[in-house]
Amino acid sequence: MSDKQGFDTLAIHAGAAADPATGARQVPIYQTTAYAFRDADHAARLFNLQEVGYIYSRLTNPTVSALQARIAALEGGAGAVCCSSGHAAQIMALFPLMAPGRNIVASTRLYGGTVTQFSQTIRRFGWSATFVDFDDPDALRAAINEDTRAIFCESISNPGGYVTDIPAVAAIADAAGIPLIVDNTLATPWLCRPIEMGATLVVHSLTKYMTGNGTVTGGVVVDSGKFDWSASDRFPSLSAPEPAYHGLVFHQTFGALAFTFHGIAVGLRDLGMTMNPQGAHYTLMGIETLGLRMERHVANALAVARWLENDPRVEYVTYAGLESSPWNATAKRLYPRGAGALFTFAVKGGYETAVKVVGALKLFSHVANLGDARSLVIHSASTTHRQLTEAQQRAAGAAPEILRLSVGLEDVADLIADLDQALAAATA
């Protein structure tokens, strides 16, 4: 398939053709652990990375490979590596870049679990993170030092739905000679293609909009293929000899696919964060309707946000698609198809009223997920961001009075009616 074809064509066809053995038109679920080698020489070439093929499903699987090719095409990347979850994808993205004593600079506006992963968990590897407001370019530049190995942000942030000026951040990363990693989960490539804006790597939680039906977990790292890993000695995993492969140098050997091959041959081999083929199959089917779904998600979200903004029981709404949002101009410039379908609103009455609203909703499901066909609600301060201090919660857009909505595909009049009755019940 050509990446010059339209988005919806690629979403259906990229990475997939009729099965040569059976003629099956949908990608089969290759539910197998291992693959037979033709002979000893064939096996040796595969293990030496001298030939591309299938060895063991912790590393490669035909169903997962089809999904990787499809996502790479949609994001405009050179290659992609799928893994078990969005959190796994973040570690997979950092793994070839980091070493003890190295750091990343991350946005303050991140999913609460990511804040915890970066502020707590990665410290056990000897890595660290500095959190900065990415709307302040001077602060971002000042946070980068000689040990910084990546910049990390979300294209559209969870939970507030704020949009990031990716080209501006990418310019800072380029000037520093370090890669920019963008979590594109909330935007999806239908709304935003970070690689075209200067990102080096793109990660997704495929659990969300890409699959779209709340059935599986999955993650992916997409490699732009554009970063020169050999321009300095900062990234020895990619630019120096790899002892486990007899001194092979990934960037020298694989060029634009160096990061992708390292992610499979070292990352999946040693970390084992493998995506299962059935999960890949569900995600492939979900992506076929991604463009149609995202268009409806965005239209519904804008209508709900406008209604909430005009409701006297609501303090404010964070949706970047609203004219009143400080991020509206950036959203119009970089995200012309819309500002996504996830945002927050603050209810008058604080924590207690917010919790009552959640309890009174009937159509919105109270779950710790987003990007489903169903509309979802959560009180982030007591759930997804519970582990953070109140100051961190407010910095992340998850203050105690705030509710996060993931607006689904239902009739928008029904969603508004549900919010109306819940606000009435909570403020009676």
C-alpha positions in Angstrom: 0.0 0.0 0.0 1.1 3.6 -0.7 1.1 6.0 2.2 -0.1 8.6 -0.3 -3.5 7.0 -0.3 -6.3 8.5 1.7 -6.6 7.9 5.5 -9.7 5.7 5.3 -8.2 3.6 2.5 -5.0 3.0 4.6 -7.1 2.3 7.7 -8.8 -0.6 5.9 -6.0 -1.9 3.7 -2.5 -1.0 5.0 -0.6 -4.0 6.2 -3.1 -6.5 5.0 -3.7 -8.5 1.8 -5.5 -11.7 1.1 -3.9 -14.5 3.0 -1.7 -16.3 0.5 -2.4 -19.8 1.9 -6.1 -19.6 2.2 -7.3 -16.5 0.5 -8.8 -15.2 3.7 -9.5 -11.5 3.2 -9.5 -10.5 6.9 -6.1 -10.8 8.7 -6.1 -14.2 10.4 -5.4 -14.6 14.1 -2.1 -16.5 14.1 -2.6 -18.1 17.4 0.8 -19.7 17.6 3.8 -19.6 19.8 6.6 -20.6 17.5 7.4 -21.0 13.7 9.1 -23.9 11.9 12.5 -23.1 10.4 13.3 -24.3 6.9 16.7 -25.5 8.1 19.5 -24.7 10.5 21.0 -22.0 8.3 17.5 -20.3 8.0 17.3 -20.3 11.8 20.8 -18.9 12.2 20.1 -16.0 9.8 16.9 -15.1 11.6 18.6 -15.1 15.0 21.5 -13.0 13.6 19.1 -10.5 12.2 20.4 -11.3 8.7 16.9 -12.2 7.5 13.5 -10.9 8.5 11.0 -13.5 9.5 9.2 -15.2 12.4 10.9 -16.9 15.3 8.8 -16.8 18.4 5.6 -14.8 19.1 7.2 -12.8 21.9 9.2 -11.1 19.1 7.1 -11.3 16.0 3.7 -12.6 14.9 2.0 -12.2 11.5 -1.2 -10.7 13.0 0.7 -8.2 15.1 3.0 -7.4 12.1 -0.1 -6.5 10.0 -1.2 -4.1 12.8 2.3 -2.6 13.1 2.4 -1.9 9.3 -1.1 -0.3 9.4 -0.4 2.0 12.3 3.0 3.0 10.8 1.2 3.9 7.5 -1.5 6.0 9.3 1.1 7.9 11.4 3.5 8.3 8.4 6.3 6.4 10.2 9.1 4.1 9.0 8.1 1.3 11.3 6.2 0.4 14.5 6.4 -2.0 17.4 3.2 -3.2 19.1 3.3 -4.2 22.8 1.0 -5.1 25.6 -0.3 -1.7 26.7 0.2 2.1 26.4 2.3 2.1 29.6 4.5 -0.7 28.1 4.8 1.5 24.9 6.2 4.3 27.0 8.9 2.1 28.5 9.6 0.6 25.1 10.1 4.0 23.7 12.5 5.1 26.5 14.4 1.8 26.8 16.9 2.3 23.9 17.5 6.0 24.8 18.1 5.8 28.6 20.7 4.7 31.0 21.3 5.2 34.8 21.7 8.9 35.5 19.8 10.0 32.3 16.6 12.0 32.3 13.7 13.1 30.3 11.8 16.4 30.2 8.0 15.8 30.4 4.9 17.9 30.2 3.1 18.6 33.4 -0.2 17.9 31.5 -0.1 14.1 31.4 -2.3 11.2 32.4 -1.9 10.6 36.1 -0.5 7.1 35.6 2.2 8.5 33.3 3.1 11.1 35.9 3.5 8.2 38.4 5.5 6.1 36.0 7.9 9.0 35.2 8.1 10.4 38.7 8.4 7.2 40.7 8.7 3.9 38.7 11.5 4.9 36.2 13.6 6.0 39.1 14.1 2.3 39.9 16.0 2.1 36.6 18.2 5.1 37.6 16.2 7.3 35.2 14.5 10.6 36.2 12.0 13.1 34.8 11.7 16.8 35.0 8.1 18.1 34.6 7.6 21.5 32.8 4.7 23.5 31.5 5.2 23.1 27.7 3.3 26.4 27.1 6.5 28.0 28.4 9.2 27.4 25.9 11.9 29.1 28.0 11.2 26.8 30.9 11.3 23.8 28.6 14.7 24.9 27.2 16.0 25.5 30.7 15.0 22.0 31.9 17.2 20.3 29.2 20.7 19.4 30.3 23.6 17.2 29.1 21.9 14.1 30.6 18.5 14.7 28.9 17.7 11.9 26.4 14.1 12.7 25.4 11.2 15.2 25.6 7.8 13.7 26.2 4.3 15.2 25.8 0.7 14.3 24.8 -0.7 15.7 21.6 -4.1 16.2 23.4 -3.7 15.8 27.2 -5.5 13.6 29.5 -7.6 14.6 31.4 -8.0 18.3 30.4 -8.0 17.9 26.6 -5.4 20.7 26.3 -3.6 20.7 22.9 0.2 20.8 22.6 2.0 23.0 20.1 4.0 20.1 18.7 6.0 22.0 16.1 7.2 24.5 18.7 8.3 21.7 21.1 9.9 19.8 18.2 12.0 22.8 17.3 13.4 22.9 20.9 14.1 19.1 20.8 15.9 19.5 17.4 18.0 22.4 18.7 19.0 20.2 21.7 19.7 17.1 19.5 17.3 14.9 21.3 14.2 13.0 20.2 10.6 14.2 20.9 8.2 11.5 21.9 4.5 12.3 21.5 1.7 10.3 23.0 -1.0 10.5 20.3 -3.6 8.4 22.0 -6.3 11.0 22.4 -5.9 12.6 19.0 -5.2 9.5 16.9 -3.6 10.0 13.5 -7.0 11.1 12.2 -6.7 14.4 14.1 -3.0 14.8 14.4 0.2 13.3 12.8 3.0 14.3 15.1 5.7 13.0 12.9 4.7 15.5 10.2 5.1 18.2 12.9 8.6 17.1 13.9 8.2 14.2 16.4 10.7 11.5 16.5 8.6 8.8 18.1 4.8 8.4 18.6 3.3 6.2 21.2 -0.3 5.1 21.7 -2.5 3.3 24.1 -4.3 1.2 21.4 -6.8 0.3 24.2 -8.5 3.6 23.5 -9.7 5.2 20.2 -7.6 3.0 17.9 -9.5 -0.1 19.0 -12.5 1.9 20.0 -14.7 -0.8 21.7 -13.2 -1.3 25.2 -12.3 -4.9 24.6 -8.4 -5.2 24.7 -5.3 -3.5 25.9 -2.4 -2.7 23.7 0.3 -0.2 22.9 2.5 0.8 20.0 5.7 2.8 19.4 5.9 4.4 15.9 9.4 5.4 14.7 9.6 8.3 12.3 12.9 6.9 10.9 14.2 10.5 10.7 16.4 10.9 13.7 20.2 10.6 13.3 21.1 8.2 16.2 24.8 8.4 15.2 25.1 12.2 15.3 26.4 12.0 18.9 27.4 9.3 21.4 24.2 9.9 23.4 22.4 6.8 22.1 24.9 3.9 22.2 22.1 1.3 22.1 21.5 2.4 18.5 24.9 3.8 17.4 27.4 1.5 19.1 28.1 -2.2 18.7 25.5 -4.5 20.3 27.3 -7.4 22.2 24.3 -9.7 22.0 24.4 -9.6 18.2 28.2 -10.0 17.7 28.9 -6.2 17.5 26.1 -5.3 15.1 25.3 -1.6 15.1 21.6 -1.0 14.7 21.7 2.4 13.1 24.5 1.5 10.7 22.8 -1.8 9.7 19.1 -0.8 9.6 19.2 2.9 8.9 15.7 4.5 9.2 14.4 1.2 10.8 17.1 1.1 13.5 14.8 2.0 16.4 12.1 -0.4 15.1 14.5 -3.4 14.8 16.0 -2.6 18.2 12.5 -2.5 19.7 11.8 -6.0 18.5 15.3 -7.6 18.7 16.2 -6.2 22.1 13.1 -4.6 23.6 10.5 -7.3 23.1 13.2 -10.0 23.5 14.3 -8.8 27.0 11.3 -6.9 28.3 8.7 -9.3 27.0 5.9 -6.7 26.7 4.3 -8.6 23.9 0.9 -7.9 22.3 -1.2 -11.0 21.8 -2.5 -11.8 18.3 -6.2 -11.8 19.3 -5.7 -8.3 20.7 -4.0 -7.2 17.5 -7.0 -8.6 15.5 -9.5 -6.6 17.5 -7.5 -3.5 17.0 -7.1 -4.1 13.3 -10.9 -4.3 13.0 -11.4 -1.2 15.1 -9.0 0.9 13.0 -11.1 0.1 9.9 -13.7 2.5 11.2 -11.4 5.0 13.0 -12.1 7.9 10.6 -15.9 7.5 10.9 -15.8 7.1 14.6 -13.5 10.1 15.3 -15.6 12.4 13.2 -18.7 11.5 15.4 -16.7 11.6 18.6 -15.5 15.2 17.9 -19.0 16.4 16.8 -20.6 15.0 19.9 -17.9 16.4 22.2 -18.2 19.9 20.8 -21.9 19.9 21.3 -21.7 18.6 24.9 -18.9 21.1 25.7 -20.9 24.0 24.4 -24.0 23.0 26.4 -21.9 22.6 29.6 -20.2 25.9 29.1 -23.6 27.6 29.1 -25.0 25.8 32.2 -25.0 27.9 35.4 -24.2 24.8 37.5 -20.8 24.5 35.7 -17.8 26.6 36.7 -15.8 26.1 33.5 -15.1 23.6 30.6 -11.6 22.8 29.4 -12.4 21.7 25.8 -9.9 23.2 23.4 -12.5 23.3 20.7 -14.4 26.1 22.4 -13.8 29.6 21.4 -13.3 30.5 25.0 -10.3 28.1 25.4 -6.8 29.6 25.7 -5.8 26.6 23.4 -8.4 27.2 20.8 -6.1 29.1 18.3 -3.5 26.3 18.6 -6.2 23.7 18.1 -7.5 25.4 15.0 -4.0 25.7 13.6 -2.7 22.2 14.3 -5.8 20.1 14.8 -8.2 21.4 12.1 -10.5 18.3 12.2 -11.2 19.0 15.9 -9.8 18.9 19.4 -10.7 15.3 20.3 -13.5 14.0 22.5 -12.0 14.1 26.0 -12.2 17.1 28.3 -13.0 18.1 31.8 -15.5 20.4 33.4 -15.6 21.8 37.0 -18.9 21.7 38.9 -19.9 24.4 41.3 -19.9 22.9 44.8 -16.5 21.2 44.7 -15.6 17.6 45.5 -18.9 16.5 47.0 -21.0 17.8 44.2 -18.7 16.3 41.6 -19.0 12.9 43.2 -22.8 13.2 43.3 -22.9 14.0 39.6 -21.0 10.8 38.8 -23.4 8.8 41.0 -26.4 10.3 39.3 -25.4 9.7 35.7 -27.2 6.9 33.9 -26.0 6.8 30.3 -22.4 7.8 31.0 -20.5 4.8 32.3 -18.4 5.3 35.4 -15.2 3.5 34.3 -11.4 4.0 34.3 -11.1 4.1 30.5 -11.6 6.4 27.6 -11.9 6.3 23.8 -14.8 3.8 23.9 -17.9 4.0 21.7 -19.8 4.5 24.9 -19.6 7.8 26.7 -17.6 7.6 29.9 -17.1 9.7 33.0 -14.6 9.6 35.9 -13.7 11.7 38.9 -10.0 11.8 38.3 -8.9 13.2 41.7 -10.3 10.1 43.5 -9.3 7.5 40.8 -6.8 7.9 38.0 -5.0 10.8 39.7 -5.6 9.7 43.3 -1.9 8.9 43.8 -0.9 12.6 43.1 -0.8 15.5 45.6 -3.5 18.1 45.2 -0.9 20.4 43.7 0.0 17.8 41.1 -3.7 17.1 40.5 -4.3 20.7 39.7 -1.2 21.0 37.5 -2.5 18.0 35.6 -6.0 19.4 35.2 -7.6 16.9 37.7 -8.6 19.1 40.6 -11.1 17.8 43.2 -14.1 19.6 41.6 -13.4 18.3 38.1 -15.0 15.5 36.1 -13.5 14.0 33.0 -15.8 13.1 30.1 -15.0 10.8 27.2 -17.8 11.6 24.8 -18.9 8.6 22.8 -21.0 7.9 19.7 -24.5 8.0 21.2 -27.2 10.5 20.1 -25.9 13.8 21.5 -29.3 14.9 22.8 -29.4 11.8 25.0 -26.0 12.6 26.4 -27.0 16.2 27.2 -30.2 15.0 28.9 -28.3 12.6 31.1 -25.9 15.4 32.2 -28.8 17.7 32.8 -30.6 15.3 35.1 -27.4 14.4 37.0 -26.5 18.0 37.6 -30.0 18.6 38.8 -29.9 15.7 41.2 -26.4 16.7 42.5 -27.4 20.3 43.1 -30.9 19.9 44.4 
